[in-house]
């Protein structure tokens, strides 16, 4: 459970759930009274694959999935997908 990073939500928490074929992100208010699926327009995490690990340090978060690594910082999102390196190498060879 992480503090909510969605500016449209006041306070509360995000709960990242890893499932066999994907990851789900839920929003919980501060009183933990109910869970609701997070608006897909506000997503910063990779939900297309199961999450293998999640870590936070200060204002930074790291998510490792079967398909990618996502680094989140204040106002920044960096994503690395192993296949992207392959496609970049192909592009650069042209």
Z-matrix of the N, CA and C atoms (Angstrom, degrees):
N
C 1 1.440
C 2 1.525 1 107.81
N 3 1.329 2 115.59 1 133.51
C 4 1.456 3 122.72 2 -176.09
C 5 1.516 4 109.96 3 -128.50
N 6 1.332 5 118.21 4 152.45
C 7 1.469 6 119.04 5 172.45
C 8 1.525 7 109.17 6 -58.07
N 9 1.315 8 117.27 7 141.05
C 10 1.465 9 121.19 8 -178.44
C 11 1.521 10 110.57 9 -62.18
N 12 1.331 11 116.46 10 134.44
C 13 1.471 12 122.20 11 177.69
C 14 1.527 13 110.90 12 -102.13
N 15 1.324 14 117.33 13 2.08
C 16 1.463 15 122.75 14 -177.54
C 17 1.524 16 109.05 15 -86.06
N 18 1.327 17 117.27 16 116.42
C 19 1.462 18 121.08 17 -177.50
C 20 1.529 19 112.70 18 -68.04
N 21 1.333 20 118.71 19 -16.39
C 22 1.462 21 120.67 20 178.79
C 23 1.530 22 111.87 21 -81.61
N 24 1.332 23 117.54 22 -10.74
C 25 1.461 24 122.51 23 179.09
C 26 1.533 25 107.92 24 -105.57
N 27 1.324 26 117.10 25 136.99
C 28 1.459 27 120.19 26 177.85
C 29 1.518 28 108.97 27 -93.10
N 30 1.333 29 115.86 28 114.19
C 31 1.462 30 120.19 29 179.35
C 32 1.515 31 110.28 30 63.35
N 33 1.307 32 116.31 31 -154.91
C 34 1.447 33 120.90 32 178.23
C 35 1.510 34 112.83 33 83.04
N 36 1.326 35 114.59 34 -170.91
C 37 1.453 36 121.59 35 -173.07
C 38 1.519 37 111.03 36 -136.94
N 39 1.320 38 115.34 37 156.02
C 40 1.459 39 121.83 38 169.22
C 41 1.515 40 107.58 39 -107.65
N 42 1.314 41 115.33 40 138.20
C 43 1.457 42 122.24 41 177.23
C 44 1.517 43 107.05 42 -117.57
N 45 1.316 44 116.93 43 117.74
C 46 1.454 45 122.98 44 -179.74
C 47 1.521 46 108.16 45 -96.45
N 48 1.343 47 116.88 46 118.17
C 49 1.463 48 122.49 47 -177.62
C 50 1.517 49 110.07 48 -111.69
N 51 1.319 50 116.74 49 119.48
C 52 1.451 51 121.00 50 177.73
C 53 1.520 52 108.94 51 -90.34
N 54 1.342 53 115.06 52 128.58
C 55 1.462 54 121.32 53 178.95
C 56 1.531 55 108.09 54 -119.78
N 57 1.320 56 119.08 55 171.11
C 58 1.472 57 120.42 56 -175.67
C 59 1.528 58 115.46 57 -56.36
N 60 1.335 59 118.27 58 -33.10
C 61 1.464 60 119.33 59 -176.04
C 62 1.523 61 114.83 60 -120.15
N 63 1.327 62 118.62 61 -2.17
C 64 1.459 63 121.56 62 -178.32
C 65 1.533 64 109.89 63 -164.73
N 66 1.321 65 115.92 64 -175.46
C 67 1.461 66 122.53 65 175.10
C 68 1.518 67 107.47 66 -126.63
N 69 1.319 68 117.40 67 143.71
C 70 1.464 69 121.85 68 176.92
C 71 1.526 70 108.34 69 -116.47
N 72 1.328 71 116.12 70 147.68
C 73 1.454 72 122.17 71 178.29
C 74 1.520 73 108.72 72 -120.83
N 75 1.317 74 116.16 73 120.56
C 76 1.462 75 122.07 74 179.92
C 77 1.521 76 110.07 75 -112.97
N 78 1.323 77 116.04 76 149.73
C 79 1.459 78 122.37 77 174.09
C 80 1.520 79 108.48 78 -106.27
N 81 1.336 80 116.66 79 132.89
C 82 1.454 81 122.59 80 175.41
C 83 1.523 82 108.18 81 -122.57
N 84 1.347 83 118.49 82 130.20
C 85 1.465 84 119.35 83 176.53
C 86 1.530 85 110.01 84 -67.51
N 87 1.319 86 116.94 85 168.23
C 88 1.466 87 121.32 86 -176.38
C 89 1.524 88 113.30 87 -56.68
N 90 1.340 89 117.91 88 -31.61
C 91 1.468 90 119.96 89 -179.72
C 92 1.531 91 112.85 90 -84.86
N 93 1.350 92 116.70 91 1.23
C 94 1.468 93 123.38 92 178.38
C 95 1.529 94 113.28 93 57.03
N 96 1.337 95 116.84 94 27.26
C 97 1.461 96 121.51 95 -174.37
C 98 1.527 97 113.97 96 -73.53
N 99 1.330 98 117.57 97 -28.68
C 100 1.460 99 119.98 98 -179.13
C 101 1.516 100 109.45 99 -156.94
N 102 1.305 101 116.16 100 156.25
C 103 1.466 102 121.37 101 177.30
C 104 1.516 103 108.31 102 -115.31
N 105 1.318 104 115.98 103 139.94
C 106 1.459 105 120.01 104 176.12
C 107 1.518 106 109.19 105 -137.96
N 108 1.320 107 115.53 106 148.55
C 109 1.462 108 120.01 107 179.69
C 110 1.521 109 108.88 108 -66.68
N 111 1.327 110 116.50 109 138.56
C 112 1.458 111 122.02 110 -178.17
C 113 1.520 112 110.37 111 -74.04
N 114 1.321 113 115.93 112 144.21
C 115 1.460 114 123.29 113 177.48
C 116 1.523 115 109.10 114 -56.73
N 117 1.327 116 117.52 115 124.16
C 118 1.469 117 121.46 116 -175.86
C 119 1.525 118 112.53 117 -64.17
N 120 1.339 119 119.34 118 -21.88
C 121 1.461 120 121.84 119 178.59
C 122 1.526 121 111.71 120 -69.87
N 123 1.328 122 117.02 121 -22.00
C 124 1.459 123 121.00 122 -175.79
C 125 1.524 124 112.80 123 -100.73
N 126 1.323 125 117.23 124 9.13
C 127 1.462 126 120.20 125 -174.94
C 128 1.519 127 112.59 126 -71.51
N 129 1.309 128 115.34 127 136.27
C 130 1.456 129 121.29 128 175.01
C 131 1.527 130 110.50 129 -120.48
N 132 1.318 131 116.76 130 -11.36
C 133 1.458 132 121.87 131 -179.80
C 134 1.522 133 110.22 132 -92.71
N 135 1.336 134 116.52 133 160.70
C 136 1.461 135 121.43 134 173.92
C 137 1.525 136 107.48 135 -87.83
N 138 1.330 137 116.91 136 112.37
C 139 1.462 138 121.52 137 -179.16
C 140 1.523 139 111.87 138 -103.82
N 141 1.323 140 117.19 139 2.59
C 142 1.458 141 120.32 140 -175.31
C 143 1.524 142 113.80 141 -79.51
N 144 1.332 143 117.40 142 -12.28
C 145 1.463 144 121.64 143 -178.36
C 146 1.533 145 109.11 144 -140.96
N 147 1.332 146 117.80 145 161.13
C 148 1.465 147 120.07 146 177.70
C 149 1.530 148 111.21 147 -62.36
N 150 1.322 149 116.45 148 140.26
C 151 1.465 150 121.64 149 175.34
C 152 1.520 151 108.67 150 -83.32
N 153 1.322 152 115.60 151 126.83
C 154 1.465 153 121.49 152 179.20
C 155 1.521 154 111.71 153 -92.65
N 156 1.345 155 116.70 154 -33.30
C 157 1.465 156 120.75 155 -178.95
C 158 1.525 157 109.52 156 -155.55
N 159 1.329 158 115.14 157 152.99
C 160 1.453 159 122.84 158 177.43
C 161 1.517 160 106.77 159 -143.24
N 162 1.320 161 117.03 160 134.01
C 163 1.462 162 120.38 161 179.39
C 164 1.521 163 109.00 162 -140.37
N 165 1.328 164 115.81 163 149.65
C 166 1.458 165 120.49 164 175.37
C 167 1.525 166 108.84 165 -131.36
N 168 1.321 167 114.33 166 144.87
C 169 1.452 168 121.69 167 177.11
C 170 1.516 169 107.24 168 -147.35
N 171 1.312 170 116.52 169 110.39
C 172 1.462 171 119.83 170 -176.56
C 173 1.511 172 110.24 171 62.02
N 174 1.322 173 116.43 172 -125.36
C 175 1.470 174 121.91 173 179.78
C 176 1.523 175 113.03 174 -92.40
N 177 1.327 176 117.77 175 11.08
C 178 1.452 177 121.21 176 -175.37
C 179 1.524 178 111.56 177 -113.61
N 180 1.343 179 115.00 178 142.71
C 181 1.460 180 122.11 179 176.89
C 182 1.520 181 108.77 180 -126.29
N 183 1.319 182 115.64 181 145.81
C 184 1.456 183 121.66 182 174.94
C 185 1.521 184 108.19 183 -128.66
N 186 1.329 185 116.98 184 127.94
C 187 1.457 186 123.15 185 176.29
C 188 1.524 187 107.57 186 -117.78
N 189 1.324 188 116.03 187 129.67
C 190 1.466 189 121.45 188 176.49
C 191 1.524 190 106.70 189 -115.98
N 192 1.344 191 115.98 190 121.55
C 193 1.458 192 120.87 191 177.30
C 194 1.525 193 108.24 192 -115.31
N 195 1.327 194 115.91 193 177.52
C 196 1.468 195 119.90 194 175.80
C 197 1.523 196 110.89 195 -65.35
N 198 1.332 197 118.04 196 -20.03
C 199 1.459 198 121.07 197 -174.91
C 200 1.522 199 114.70 198 -112.18
N 201 1.345 200 118.89 199 -19.05
C 202 1.457 201 118.59 200 -172.87
C 203 1.527 202 112.43 201 -159.64
N 204 1.321 203 113.49 202 173.58
C 205 1.461 204 122.08 203 171.15
C 206 1.518 205 106.29 204 -125.50
N 207 1.335 206 117.05 205 129.72
C 208 1.459 207 122.16 206 179.96
C 209 1.525 208 108.01 207 -119.15
N 210 1.343 209 116.13 208 128.19
C 211 1.457 210 122.25 209 176.32
C 212 1.515 211 107.86 210 -113.52
N 213 1.325 212 117.26 211 126.82
C 214 1.456 213 122.22 212 -178.62
C 215 1.521 214 109.60 213 -120.31
N 216 1.320 215 115.59 214 131.86
C 217 1.453 216 121.91 215 175.81
C 218 1.514 217 108.38 216 -133.07
N 219 1.313 218 117.56 217 179.96
C 220 1.471 219 120.48 218 -179.70
C 221 1.537 220 110.93 219 -57.47
N 222 1.320 221 116.06 220 108.72
C 223 1.462 222 121.53 221 178.47
C 224 1.515 223 115.45 222 72.18
N 225 1.321 224 118.58 223 9.67
C 226 1.463 225 121.66 224 -177.28
C 227 1.523 226 110.57 225 -130.53
N 228 1.339 227 115.58 226 148.99
C 229 1.464 228 122.02 227 173.59
C 230 1.518 229 107.57 228 -139.64
N 231 1.316 230 115.73 229 126.00
C 232 1.452 231 121.51 230 176.62
C 233 1.516 232 107.52 231 -120.63
N 234 1.312 233 116.92 232 130.61
C 235 1.450 234 121.03 233 178.54
C 236 1.517 235 110.29 234 -123.50
N 237 1.300 236 116.27 235 141.69
C 238 1.453 237 121.59 236 176.27
C 239 1.510 238 107.48 237 -128.48
N 240 1.313 239 115.31 238 124.50
C 241 1.451 240 121.16 239 177.28
C 242 1.529 241 106.60 240 -118.55
N 243 1.328 242 119.07 241 124.89
C 244 1.467 243 120.48 242 -177.06
C 245 1.527 244 114.10 243 -51.90
N 246 1.329 245 118.16 244 -35.44
C 247 1.461 246 120.34 245 -179.96
C 248 1.523 247 111.57 246 -69.91
N 249 1.332 248 117.23 247 -25.20
C 250 1.464 249 120.43 248 -179.66
C 251 1.521 250 110.44 249 -61.92
N 252 1.317 251 118.19 250 -37.12
C 253 1.462 252 121.23 251 178.70
C 254 1.525 253 109.56 252 -62.16
N 255 1.333 254 117.01 253 -42.20
C 256 1.461 255 121.62 254 179.18
C 257 1.531 256 110.30 255 -61.22
N 258 1.331 257 117.10 256 -46.29
C 259 1.465 258 120.85 257 -178.84
C 260 1.521 259 111.04 258 -66.92
N 261 1.320 260 118.10 259 -36.62
C 262 1.458 261 121.21 260 178.30
C 263 1.529 262 109.78 261 -65.19
N 264 1.322 263 118.08 262 -42.36
C 265 1.469 264 121.71 263 178.61
C 266 1.528 265 110.26 264 -61.61
N 267 1.345 266 117.02 265 -40.41
C 268 1.464 267 120.62 266 177.47
C 269 1.531 268 110.36 267 -63.08
N 270 1.329 269 116.66 268 -44.02
C 271 1.461 270 122.13 269 -178.88
C 272 1.521 271 110.75 270 -63.27
N 273 1.326 272 116.75 271 -43.54
C 274 1.461 273 121.18 272 -177.49
C 275 1.543 274 111.11 273 -68.31
N 276 1.333 275 117.47 274 -26.47
C 277 1.466 276 121.20 275 -179.04
C 278 1.525 277 112.15 276 -75.22
N 279 1.315 278 118.05 277 -14.77
C 280 1.488 279 121.71 278 -178.70
C 281 1.494 280 112.18 279 -70.03
